[in-house]
């Protein structure tokens, strides 16, 4: 039987030919497709209309060979635009006036001015992505979000008009380019009809909204040698950083980015993840000088929603040059070259000064995908396999990498990820580090060449100077290795870059002679080009295929390193051979022979010419080069310092260990600090408290048995003055004080002020002075006064020359939330709380406190204590000589009044009351003297605390609608959830999360129906029964996440049934035991079994009731594997069928099934299937028992089910195969 793919292909073959009888071939990801040729006349007979009166605009033109520049010019001279190129020499071509264009083409062909071999429509099946094609046979399109793209944004009105004719609704989603829309609930017939339109480029599954790929910590990425003194050296000045995530969530970030945030294009819906990524790129260390340094603290940051917005900002708002980052992920295993990847490639190539980076992902062991074993081909987004930008692997420290970062290759076998960077605990923070380096190199390029930077040069330099990690050579984990900022910067400064242009066709060639000096440990040569965007559904993404090889002084030919992407060889070492997949090629030579090497660059296949390219090279001597500490690096005692170095010595063996020496100051000798492995590239050292103040500390690294050694620049160790405070705030003078350092005799203290962008020194005093007055005229200029908020810090300078790290700043706004220990402008007090309003360290002759709006002196003294009984707004005045200072307004609010636990139970909603402290050993948990803090309400049926606040974070006070006082953590909070009122019916209650810190009571009016254990644990079906408007549920929980799931069961209770239980016996049969309130002789009672609690199709057994007998047992000898649901039913004398409550019991063997998460915010549900579960069918039903459609991908043992196209709510997932059935409840809650 023919497959759907075959049927579609056969139905879309076109007849005829132009010059040749042979078939026209198209090389696609679905295989080689033979397209019959046809003459212009024959093509006209097929019809020139797309729909309505609109002529076709795009045809597939095929040629016998690669067009020369003259032939391409001839085609374009008649107005035809050659757009996307397919291997097999086919172009998607835009015809401005189809009939005229066809006539002109025919004339060119007849005159043999062009080697035209075919004119056809592009078959629709090629436009449909492979992933989407897999759903066509499954009839699973309903509910699926499909992204439809066109070749040009100008064609969008045509697409939307056609969709209206079909009666299809569409949306423009946030993560679509300008050339795409999203359709849901489309039929196979409509999909085929849409993709048959000439102007439609592709159809694929819409990836949806990504998730943050969280990470923690940050190391330097060895960027310090490049930007340590960023006000003097390269730091990304003149470069824009576009963050695809909103950012700016905290005042510290704003402080560090002062004067460098774009005033117009700034995200308003901020988040911490995006803020951290932005800080890694561009934060200056204005606030915390030691910890807050970003990679490129000279950039100007802005928010760009998606790549189309970045392009618009660049072209229309002159925001260039630009680097950008997006540290998010979609589902793992997305490695296909899709519309988004094509568009990003187009933008990067066409703009010239734009470069982007994506994180590779943080679940590297996921899989299997795409025919590879788990751990391979599992990148977290199709857009990440673009050719012209970066996808970044992660490491925590130099020379190492995280095995759990996601890996390549791409679906067409290309190298991804590109490089590795230090991102602490994940790729989220590695990726922006690469863009920080790119911003620095943009500036270096501009300064070196006195022209706008080229992003292709910058990318090539970053790749070629990266140092190798993991296995020898390039690999599908770490790409070309870890970024090396100092060598990248040096490559541009020393102009080890050659650029050229390869012409259209296949005859272009160039050669270069480069000298490799004696003493070179490794020589590196790289050819790179920003390639044109690939065609939809093409067999490979590469369009222009350039090739490089070297001829050594010996005459030997050296080709680039190439990996074999087949699954069985995916982790093999690279081999020297011709590369036909990647737009980057590298030749490296270990211990090369000195002399001249000839580098040949050929334009093997250039269908989209002319093509710019970059040739860059790097000669690494046998050497150690310490990259940190750098000159004048400053650190206080007690802080951790990472010593780092570059190392190149291919002759080293295991016995050639590294020796690290430390010299504390120039008056002491070097002392051995550590002995390290020969290839180690770092050492972490905590400066001990006994370390002397020093301006001449340094390290030395040398390789044992080798003559390789390097000594660092001097770094400085110095304590920072503590307790900086304001003593005077007057229009003409500001006073500061601090604690002096006991061992700073002969030294000084330097005062810094925040300027337009950075902290800079404004004055100094000699030790032992501990205060200073700053005159506005001396700092700001003649006639100036202190106005607005001012920030100051202090540092100490030792007689040795050592300069300390600056103190944290102080602010003239005393309620400034940025400043440690400042009194907040607004305090909400609860029982026992006291707000101590204060004048701080301000000197005064007297102080007066006032209530806002009242001139009567309320109190005197430097503090004004306030409790919940002293609500209102207050301010103070200090009087000192001729200076009167009026302090800020302090507002004191009282938390809500205490309520008794017997207060309002909610009206068909949960009332959540929160108490500070508590214990699971108390009864109630909040103790005998409760500290009521606040409350909020929700009308959800069940209650999941994680839907409202994070138990590991700041607690219930972060819930929407919360009224009360703030918690610092949920771990010291007791919460009471109370609800009265349910729609009458039968419900099952499951404790999805309890952790031994929860207890629950169910009341029906005044009667207690159920009481859980005092410290209940997670358990399914803790209670099943009847609830109505008078029913009440009360839950106490302490310091943990808890989730009470309440599931309505559409079965009425029988008035004559007293007890019904279902239990698993040792032989894995199920016993059904029940007791009746009354005897009903000669009546038959049945037991039904279900695997989903809704469809009860199997009769387990039946029994004839006997007079005088109340207790019965029935046995299910063949229960299903997994969860079994049972109910009893019989027909009363009145003819009404009576049903029992539903009971459920789990029957398991040694074939485990795991479904997670059961509560999904992104709609993704993972199914892990053990032995015996091959060929399992997955069915999704809603709570009405109706089967619904969902996207299901994966293999026999791991599947991913997407509920994203379904309405939020609860669903039943049924897993069936010939020997097993299991049912799971899953919840989709975006």
CORMOSUL-V709429 format. One line per field, one symbol per residue. psi: psi as a letter, one per 20 degrees, with the letter a starting at -180 (. if undefined). Layout:
# CORMOSUL-V709429
psi: ???
This chain:
# CORMOSUL-V709429
psi: pqrgggggghijqqrrrfhqhqqpqporijrppppqrqrgghhhhipjpgqcjpqqhpropqqhrpprhggghgghhjjpoodqpppjlpppppogogghhgghghghghjkiqlpiqorqpphhhhpqgghhhihhikkhpiqppppqrhqhiighgghghhhhikpqrqorhlqrijqrppqlqrhghggggiiphiphrprpphaprqpnqrqrpaikkihhhjgmiihapkjpjqqoopiqqrkhrhgghgijpjkppignpqhnqqhghggghhhgjprlhfohhijprgmkiqpqrppgrhhhggggghhjknqrpqrqomrqbqqjnkqoaggggghggggghhhkqqqqqqhqkmijqaqqkiqrpiqlkqlphhijrhjaqpprqrhqpjrrphjqqraarhjjroqrgrqrokdkrigigghhhhgghgghggggghgilrqqphhggggggghiqqprcrpaqrjgjciapqnghhgghgghjllppqrpprqbjjqqqqqopporqjphppppppqqoqqqrqpjqhqhpfpoqqqqqorhiiqporrppqojqhijhjqqqqorppjhqkppppqoplqpqappppppqmgomimrqoqrpoqqpoororpopipqrpjppprqiqppopqqqponiiqrhimrqppqpohriiqrppphqprqhjqjrppppoqhipqpqjkqrrppqpqjrlpqqprrprpppqpqrlpqpipnrhhppqqqrprphlkpiarpppqqobhhrpqpirqqqpjpjrqpophhhghrpjqroqapqpqrqrppqhiipprqqrqrrqioijoihppjqpqhppoqapiqppnpqjcjpqqhrppqqppjpipphrrriqnpqaijlqaqqrrpqpocjoppprrppppqqrqqqqqijapjqnkrpooppqpaaqiiqorhjaimqnpharrqqjqgapohiihqphjcjahiiqpjpobqqqhqiikppqpppppoqppapqpppnhpgkjkqqqppqncipphqprqhmqrpqqlhqpapqahiqpppppqpkrpqoopooppmpqqphipgqpqpqprhjjrppopqpqhqqnqkpppqpqqqijjgonhpogrqqpqqpiphpqpqpoimqqpbpppqqqqrprhjipppqrrpqqqpoqbknqpppqqiophjipppoppaqjkqkpppppqaijjpprqqporbahipqppojhiqqqaqqpopoprhiqpqpqpqpon.
